[in-house]
């Protein structure tokens, strides 16, 4: 089994999740961590292993590095991903891939031209329950799909925005409750359903004054083939509730939350949990 040398750029909360995940992989090891602050990198490596670096270039120069994990603020992803491509390293990037399609196109093109791989963190796609749901929909076991909805009624206190240099900013966050908190459920919606034909939406920052992005949003969707749907995402629903995705069809329905196993219902009793 090939062993992959993994490196991380960024030392925030999400970087620690990646370090713990890497430690549990039989074919990967953490070889280094880079941060603009060498002190931060040193503290991180003391807790999780690897060699600390004060610059991304120094980390990429490590011949044992195969894959760069990008765990910087959303609006900074493009720089690290492009540098990794130039260095001939694969890149695994936190969601969202970037905050504009123009930047994303450049990132994809750079790795395609370099012959390296670029991936984005959408771990929910690989949950065992999600695989069952995807197969059921693809096999037509819900009949004609008529509706799909995403609900992410979360809560973030004022400190989530005020204590961060990038949360809630257009330059570095790029978006709010949809791009940051709701993105995993929206990704599953796009994965399971046909392309969206049209969308109408409303956004607001009614719950957190002073931020530059939305903390509440709703969207009405029309899918190719006739199904309709909705998206609701917020960070201003105290105290917060589990996120949920649901798909309804003429022969059955599926409802999945993050706190319990999905609920399957079929008039033909063909879905097995």
Secondary structure, 3 states (H helix, E strand, C coil): CCCEEEEEECCCHHHHHHHHHHHCCCCEEEEEEECCCHHHHHHHHHHHCCEEECCHHHHHCCCCCCEEEECCCHHHHHHHHHHHHHCCCEEEECCCCCCCHHHHHHHHHHHHHHCCCEEECCHHHHCHHHHHHHHHHHCCCCCCEEEEEEEEECECCHHHHHCCCCCCCCCCCCCCHHHHHCHHHHHHHHHHCCCEEEEEEEEECCCCCCCCCCCEEEEEEEECCCCEEEEEEECECCCCCCCEEEEEECCEEEEEECCCCCEEEECCCCCCC
